[in-house]
């Protein structure tokens, strides 16, 4: 049995950020990761000469004042090499019209949306106003939802007239904003919003919180933007890991947390049972535990069931089920791709029998493929449970059929032939469940519905003293920038219980 000050479970971007921040504040930290490398859904894997980003393929928050930039500056780190994406994404609505191009240049994007969605200027102005207030509010590091007097104080101190004004829209959806602005009859705009928002919120326009969706629709534009990392997404995780190691923290790879035991007496430590790569069970103790796993797993992890309030268990059980993902990883000849092929594309399904795909193509010289070749990643949402309990033969047949179907769509859309492919494989929720340990291989956090976002979301401060949550199910939501903000929030809360302040200039 060993004693730590803080144990962080999960070495994705949220866990790496939290452990790096705490180690930088001179707390003894142990970071547990069940996989053989850090990064989680923002990690990578190699197939011969090709490097594939597992999930996330673009990053927000690297601009001055952005989530990652603020944290890296505080941790005395250089930002990973990256270039801003302009264009950020080309969205094809499969209606015979040109794709909608999301330009980083604000004026260019304004002209684009006027061309595609005439008469929608009031909607976009409203989204811009909401996003501006969101950005000002988020930069003051509020705690949401507040669960203590300290939390409430941080929340109130972050409020300004603009954020108070936009707060009246807390229970509104993006579809509600369309109605307010007289755009609810624009079917093409609605189709675009349903497709694009689902990528970030796991919800359609009529279920995406207005305060969340407005920022999603603006974050690709200046002065913010989406970024393409040089090398791979792994560079972001490796930078954070270097801080943990530099500041005395400890990383245990291939160590899976299998049980949590709350203190029996106030002031005692949490006990974390860990299974290592040899199948041996170890017992670690810590004053605080920061869990970045999906919150749905807590009832199974906590040994003393009576310690977890029944109302909290019921809430966890009623949380919406996130989606799973089908991800095709491929490599093709670069010359076979269309000239000026965008780095990121989103394609609407042409009919009910096909899938809507999000496609990422590596850039020449970005370190993901040899010269003259490109990696190609195509993903689609799918109900996770549909894949995890199939008989093996049925599963393999369905997997092969899905791979061929997705590859056929890519061939048709990008004018590829089978001879152009140098590598292809498919990952399903069943595979993600094996590698990530997430229940049923779910991806992303809770859908950003108004009743699960902001003041109505799941709190980072749990009912059990010393147990904290962060990650893509905690405010402000998914994406590397979002989970970094949740990690900062939980570190500020944890340190405040010890009489320490963590302030990071915006």
C-alpha distance (Angstrom), angle and dihedral (degrees) to the residues before:
residue distance angle dihedral
X1 . . .
X2 3.80 . .
X3 3.81 130.7 .
X4 3.78 124.2 -132.0
X5 3.78 132.0 172.0
X6 3.83 95.2 -134.6
X7 3.79 131.4 8.6
X8 3.81 117.0 -160.4
X9 3.81 115.9 -162.2
X10 3.80 116.0 -149.6
X11 3.82 127.6 27.4
X12 3.78 99.5 -139.3
X13 3.79 118.0 121.6
X14 3.84 91.3 -76.7
X15 3.80 93.8 51.8
X16 3.81 93.7 42.2
X17 3.81 91.0 50.0
X18 3.80 93.6 47.5
X19 3.81 94.3 46.7
X20 3.82 92.5 45.2
X21 3.82 91.9 50.7
X22 3.81 93.1 48.0
X23 3.80 93.7 45.5
X24 3.81 88.4 49.7
X25 3.82 86.7 57.0
X26 3.83 88.7 55.8
X27 3.80 96.8 -105.8
X28 3.83 116.5 143.2
X29 3.82 102.5 -114.6
X30 3.80 132.6 -174.5
X31 3.80 117.2 -165.7
X32 3.81 116.3 -157.8
X33 3.81 121.9 -156.2
X34 3.80 124.8 176.0
X35 3.82 93.1 -159.5
X36 3.81 127.0 73.7
X37 3.83 92.8 -111.1
X38 3.78 139.8 30.0
X39 3.79 126.3 -110.0
X40 3.79 104.4 74.6
X41 3.81 110.8 -161.6
X42 3.81 88.6 -4.6
X43 3.80 92.2 54.8
X44 3.79 131.2 102.6
X45 3.79 141.5 -135.9
X46 3.79 133.1 -158.0
X47 3.78 130.9 -129.4
X48 3.79 108.9 -175.2
X49 3.82 106.9 -62.2
X50 3.83 93.5 -9.1
X51 3.80 128.3 92.4
X52 3.80 116.6 -159.8
X53 3.79 127.8 -165.2
X54 3.80 105.0 -130.8
X55 3.80 98.2 -143.4
X56 3.79 121.6 -28.9
X57 3.82 113.0 59.1
X58 3.82 101.2 173.9
X59 3.80 134.7 42.5
X60 3.79 134.1 -145.4
X61 3.79 125.9 -163.0
X62 3.83 103.1 49.9
X63 3.82 94.0 113.1
X64 3.85 119.9 96.6
X65 3.78 106.9 -70.1
X66 3.82 92.4 14.1
X67 3.81 121.1 134.2
X68 3.79 96.5 -100.8
X69 3.81 94.7 38.3
X70 3.81 91.7 54.3
X71 3.79 93.1 48.3
X72 3.79 95.3 44.3
X73 3.80 90.8 49.5
X74 3.81 90.3 51.1
X75 3.81 91.3 47.8
X76 3.84 90.8 48.5
X77 3.78 92.3 -118.5
X78 3.75 132.4 141.0
X79 3.77 114.7 -120.6
X80 3.81 114.9 -110.9
X81 3.79 114.9 -100.2
X82 3.79 109.3 -88.7
X83 3.77 142.6 151.0
X84 3.81 126.5 -140.4
X85 3.77 114.8 -109.9
X86 3.78 113.6 -120.2
X87 2.93 102.7 -173.6
X88 3.81 96.7 34.7
X89 3.82 96.5 -174.4
X90 3.81 141.3 -15.7
X91 3.81 110.4 -139.7
X92 3.81 115.8 -159.1
X93 3.80 113.2 -163.2
X94 3.82 92.7 -167.4
X95 3.80 92.1 -125.8
X96 3.80 98.3 116.0
X97 3.81 94.8 -98.7
X98 3.83 124.9 112.5
X99 3.83 116.2 -83.7
X100 3.79 119.2 -92.0
X101 3.81 107.0 -108.5
X102 3.80 116.6 -148.3
X103 3.78 101.8 -151.0
X104 3.80 123.4 -166.9
X105 3.79 90.0 -142.0
X106 3.81 104.2 88.3
X107 3.81 96.5 -146.3
X108 3.79 92.1 47.7
X109 3.81 90.3 50.1
X110 3.81 90.1 48.8
X111 3.80 90.9 54.5
X112 3.83 90.2 45.9
X113 3.77 95.3 54.3
X114 3.81 92.4 43.6
X115 3.80 88.3 55.3
X116 3.79 94.8 48.0
X117 3.80 100.2 32.9
X118 3.82 109.7 28.6
X119 3.78 113.6 -170.1
X120 3.82 94.1 26.5
X121 3.83 98.4 103.7
X122 3.82 93.2 108.7
X123 3.81 90.3 56.0
X124 3.80 93.3 50.7
X125 3.81 92.5 45.7
X126 3.78 89.6 52.9
X127 3.81 90.9 49.7
X128 3.81 90.4 49.5
X129 3.82 91.0 51.3
X130 3.82 92.1 48.9
X131 3.80 91.8 47.1
X132 3.80 92.3 49.8
X133 3.81 90.1 53.7
X134 3.81 91.0 44.6
X135 3.79 91.4 52.4
X136 3.81 93.1 49.8
X137 3.81 90.9 46.9
X138 3.82 95.1 46.7
X139 3.81 91.9 48.7
X140 3.82 89.0 63.3
X141 3.82 91.2 59.1
X142 3.80 102.6 -123.0
X143 3.79 121.4 -169.9
X144 3.80 112.8 -124.8
X145 2.90 127.7 -141.0
X146 3.83 96.6 15.3
X147 3.80 115.8 -138.5
X148 3.82 101.5 170.1
X149 3.79 139.4 33.3
X150 3.80 89.4 -99.4
X151 3.80 90.7 51.8
X152 3.80 91.0 48.5
X153 3.79 91.1 50.5
X154 3.83 91.7 53.7
X155 3.79 90.0 48.6
X156 3.80 94.9 49.7
X157 3.81 93.1 44.9
X158 3.81 89.6 56.1
X159 3.80 94.2 54.4
X160 3.79 120.1 104.0
X161 3.82 131.1 171.9
X162 3.82 91.0 -91.5
X163 3.80 95.1 51.9
X164 3.80 90.4 44.4
X165 3.81 89.3 53.2
X166 3.79 94.6 49.2
X167 3.82 91.2 45.0
X168 3.82 88.9 79.0
X169 3.83 84.8 73.5
X170 3.82 93.2 57.3
X171 3.81 94.1 113.3
X172 3.81 94.5 38.3
X173 3.79 125.2 103.6
X174 3.79 129.6 -145.6
X175 3.82 87.6 -103.5
X176 3.81 87.9 57.3
X177 3.81 89.5 54.8
X178 3.79 89.2 53.3
X179 3.82 89.7 55.1
X180 3.81 92.2 47.2
X181 3.81 90.1 52.8
X182 3.80 95.4 44.1
X183 3.83 94.0 -112.8
X184 3.78 100.4 112.3
X185 3.82 92.0 107.1
X186 3.81 93.7 56.9
X187 3.81 97.7 103.1
X188 3.79 94.0 -178.3
X189 3.81 92.7 53.4
X190 3.78 89.7 48.0
X191 3.80 90.8 50.4
X192 3.79 90.4 51.5
X193 3.81 92.4 48.9
X194 3.81 93.7 47.0
X195 3.80 90.8 52.0
X196 3.79 99.4 42.1
X197 3.81 98.0 40.8
X198 3.79 93.3 50.4
X199 3.78 88.5 62.7
X200 3.82 90.9 62.2
X201 3.80 106.3 22.9
X202 3.83 102.3 29.1
X203 3.81 85.6 -130.2
X204 3.80 137.2 93.6
X205 3.81 123.2 -116.6
X206 3.81 93.2 -88.8
X207 3.82 90.9 55.4
X208 3.82 102.8 35.7
X209 3.81 114.9 100.0
X210 3.80 109.7 -112.4
X211 3.82 92.3 -134.3
X212 3.81 90.5 53.9
X213 3.79 99.4 38.3
X214 3.81 94.4 49.6
X215 3.80 90.1 60.8
X216 3.82 92.4 45.2
X217 3.81 88.4 55.3
X218 3.82 92.9 50.0
X219 3.80 105.0 35.0
X220 3.83 94.7 87.1
X221 3.82 91.7 61.5
X222 3.79 131.6 82.6
X223 2.97 134.7 -53.1
X224 3.80 83.4 31.0
X225 3.77 123.1 33.3
X226 3.78 147.0 157.7
X227 3.80 118.7 -86.2
X228 3.80 137.3 -150.0
X229 3.82 113.0 -142.4
X230 3.77 121.7 -137.1
X231 3.81 112.9 -120.1
X232 3.80 98.6 4.6
X233 3.79 143.7 -48.4
X234 3.80 86.1 -84.8
X235 3.81 90.1 78.5
X236 3.81 90.0 72.3
X237 3.81 91.9 53.5
X238 3.80 93.6 43.4
X239 3.79 91.3 54.5
X240 3.79 91.6 53.3
X241 3.80 91.0 45.9
X242 3.81 90.0 54.3
X243 3.83 89.3 59.6
X244 3.81 92.1 50.6
X245 3.79 90.6 52.1
X246 3.82 93.6 41.3
X247 3.80 92.6 52.4
X248 3.79 97.1 47.0
X249 3.81 102.6 -95.4
X250 3.80 123.3 142.1
X251 3.80 129.1 -130.0
X252 3.81 121.3 -159.2
X253 3.81 111.8 -167.5
X254 3.82 121.6 -163.5
X255 3.80 88.7 23.5
X256 3.81 113.0 126.5
X257 3.80 121.4 -165.3
X258 3.81 105.8 -131.1
X259 3.82 102.8 169.4
X260 3.80 140.7 18.3
X261 3.80 123.2 -157.6
X262 3.82 117.6 -166.9
X263 3.81 120.2 -138.5
X264 3.79 112.6 -83.7
X265 3.80 91.6 -151.0
X266 3.83 126.6 32.9
X267 3.78 109.8 -97.5
X268 3.80 95.0 29.5
X269 3.79 122.4 112.6
X270 3.78 133.3 -98.9
X271 3.79 114.5 -109.9
X272 3.79 117.4 -138.2
X273 3.80 118.3 -167.7
X274 3.78 110.8 -151.0
X275 3.79 130.8 -170.2
X276 3.82 115.1 -149.6
X277 3.79 130.4 -154.2
X278 3.82 91.7 -86.4
X279 3.80 91.2 55.7
X280 3.80 92.2 -108.6
X281 3.79 119.0 140.6
X282 3.78 119.9 -130.1
X283 3.79 129.1 -172.6
X284 3.80 119.4 -137.8
X285 3.79 126.2 -177.4
X286 3.81 128.7 -154.6
X287 3.78 139.7 163.6
X288 3.82 90.9 -130.2
X289 3.79 134.7 24.7
X290 3.82 122.4 -159.6
X291 3.81 111.0 -162.4
X292 3.81 120.4 -163.2
X293 3.80 94.9 174.9
X294 3.81 120.1 110.9
X295 3.83 104.7 -75.0
X296 3.81 90.3 -128.6
X297 3.84 88.3 78.2
X298 3.83 95.8 59.9
X299 3.83 97.4 90.5
X300 3.81 89.5 55.4
X301 3.81 93.9 45.8
X302 3.79 99.6 48.7
X303 3.79 110.6 82.4
X304 3.80 98.0 -166.1
X305 3.81 96.7 65.6
X306 3.79 93.2 -179.4
X307 3.82 89.9 61.3
X308 3.80 91.9 66.3
X309 3.82 110.4 77.6
X310 3.80 112.3 -116.4
X311 3.81 91.4 -129.9
X312 3.82 89.7 55.6
X313 3.82 91.6 48.6
X314 3.79 90.1 50.4
X315 3.79 90.4 51.1
X316 3.79 91.8 50.8
X317 3.80 90.6 48.6
X318 3.80 91.3 51.3
X319 3.80 95.1 50.5
X320 3.81 111.3 122.2
X321 3.78 115.5 -100.2
X322 3.81 111.4 -109.6
X323 3.78 118.5 -135.5
X324 3.74 128.3 -101.6
X325 3.79 124.7 -131.7
X326 3.78 138.5 -127.8
X327 3.80 108.8 -152.0
X328 3.79 125.7 -173.6
X329 3.80 114.2 -159.1
X330 3.79 113.9 -163.7
X331 3.78 144.9 156.6
X332 3.79 125.5 -146.6
X333 3.80 140.7 172.5
X334 3.80 108.6 -83.0
X335 3.81 91.5 -140.1
X336 3.81 89.2 59.8
X337 3.81 91.5 60.9
X338 3.81 121.3 89.0
X339 3.79 115.8 -89.9
X340 3.83 110.3 -92.8
X341 3.80 91.1 11.3
X342 3.85 107.1 -174.0
X343 3.79 118.4 -115.0
X344 3.80 90.6 -128.6
X345 3.80 129.9 29.8
X346 3.77 135.4 172.2
X347 3.78 120.2 -157.8
X348 3.77 125.2 -165.3
X349 3.79 116.0 -136.5
X350 3.80 110.7 -100.0
X351 3.80 92.7 -145.2
X352 3.79 141.6 -2.7
X353 3.81 92.1 -87.5
X354 3.82 95.4 60.8
X355 3.79 135.2 64.8
X356 3.79 132.0 -114.0
X357 3.81 105.7 -122.6
X358 3.78 136.0 -156.5
X359 3.82 108.4 -154.6
X360 3.81 129.3 -165.0
X361 3.81 122.9 -170.5
X362 3.81 122.0 -167.8
X363 3.78 119.8 -119.5
X364 3.81 122.7 -118.3
X365 3.80 108.4 -91.0
X366 3.81 96.6 9.2
X367 3.81 92.6 122.4
X368 3.80 98.4 -110.4
X369 3.81 98.9 101.5
X370 3.82 138.6 14.4
X371 3.79 118.9 -92.9
X372 3.80 112.7 -71.0
X373 3.82 92.9 24.7
X374 3.80 136.4 85.0
X375 3.76 135.7 -159.3
X376 3.79 114.7 -127.8
X377 3.82 123.5 -161.1
X378 3.80 122.0 -173.4
X379 3.79 122.5 -178.3
X380 3.79 137.7 -177.7
X381 3.79 134.1 -178.8
X382 3.79 118.7 -111.8
X383 3.82 135.8 171.0
X384 3.81 102.3 -89.6
X385 3.79 98.5 -146.0
X386 3.81 91.3 56.1
X387 3.80 89.3 73.3
X388 3.78 106.6 35.3
X389 3.80 103.2 67.8
X390 3.80 103.2 40.7
X391 3.82 120.7 123.4
X392 3.79 109.6 -100.4
X393 3.82 96.7 -108.1
X394 3.80 92.7 46.8
X395 3.80 90.4 47.0
X396 3.81 93.9 51.5
X397 3.82 92.3 47.1
X398 3.78 92.4 49.4
X399 3.79 91.6 46.0
X400 3.82 92.2 52.2
X401 3.81 92.0 46.4
X402 3.81 91.0 50.5
X403 3.80 92.6 48.3
X404 3.81 91.1 52.1
X405 3.82 91.3 46.6
X406 3.80 93.5 50.9
X407 3.78 92.0 44.2
X408 3.82 89.8 51.0
X409 3.81 90.4 54.3
X410 3.81 90.6 49.7
X411 3.80 91.3 48.3
X412 3.80 91.8 51.2
X413 3.80 96.6 43.9
X414 3.82 96.6 42.8
X415 3.81 97.2 32.7
X416 3.81 92.7 -118.5
X417 3.78 129.0 154.3
X418 3.80 128.4 -150.2
X419 3.82 88.9 -104.9
X420 3.81 89.9 62.6
X421 3.81 92.7 64.1
X422 3.80 117.5 94.2
X423 3.80 95.6 173.7
X424 3.81 137.1 6.3
X425 3.82 135.4 171.0
X426 3.80 137.5 153.8
X427 3.80 131.0 -133.0
X428 3.81 120.0 -158.2
X429 3.82 133.9 -173.0
X430 3.81 87.6 -93.9
X431 3.80 90.5 60.2
X432 3.79 93.1 44.1
X433 3.82 89.8 50.8
X434 3.82 89.2 55.9
X435 3.79 96.2 47.4
X436 3.80 101.3 36.3
X437 3.78 102.8 30.8
X438 3.80 89.5 -134.7
X439 3.81 112.2 145.1
X440 3.80 108.8 -91.3
X441 3.82 88.9 -11.2
X442 3.81 94.0 -77.2
X443 3.80 117.8 -178.1
X444 3.79 127.8 -147.9
X445 3.76 126.2 3.4
X446 3.77 134.7 -79.9
X447 3.77 116.8 -36.9
X448 3.79 109.2 -95.4
X449 3.80 96.8 -115.8
X450 3.84 114.8 154.1
X451 3.81 90.1 -109.4
X452 3.83 91.5 55.6
X453 3.80 99.8 39.4
X454 3.81 134.1 84.0
X455 3.82 113.5 -25.5
X456 3.82 91.0 9.4
X457 3.80 96.4 47.7
X458 3.79 130.3 101.4
X459 3.82 111.0 -76.2
X460 3.78 124.8 -122.6
X461 3.81 88.4 -138.8
X462 3.83 106.7 74.2
X463 3.82 125.6 -157.3
X464 3.83 88.3 -104.4
X465 3.79 114.4 81.0
X466 3.79 111.5 -119.6
X467 3.82 95.8 19.6
X468 3.81 114.9 107.9
X469 3.81 134.5 177.7
X470 3.79 131.3 -149.2
X471 3.78 136.5 156.1
X472 3.79 137.1 75.8
X473 3.83 95.5 -29.1
X474 3.82 92.6 56.4
X475 3.81 127.4 74.9
X476 3.01 127.0 -46.0
X477 3.82 92.1 25.3
X478 3.78 139.5 -133.0
X479 3.80 133.7 -14.6
X480 3.79 125.8 73.1
X481 3.81 92.0 -84.8
X482 3.80 92.2 49.3
X483 3.81 96.5 48.8
X484 3.82 89.8 46.5
X485 3.80 89.3 56.6
X486 3.80 90.8 49.3
X487 3.82 89.3 51.3
X488 3.81 91.0 51.2
X489 3.80 90.3 49.3
X490 3.80 94.4 51.5
X491 3.82 92.3 45.6
X492 3.80 90.7 53.2
X493 3.81 89.9 50.3
X494 3.79 94.0 46.9
X495 3.81 93.8 47.5
X496 3.81 91.4 47.1
X497 3.82 89.3 60.6
X498 3.82 85.7 59.8
X499 3.78 94.7 47.5
X500 3.81 93.9 -104.0
X501 3.79 128.2 126.5
X502 3.79 126.3 -144.0
X503 3.77 110.7 -164.7
X504 3.80 121.6 170.1
X505 3.82 117.4 -171.9
X506 3.79 114.9 -122.8
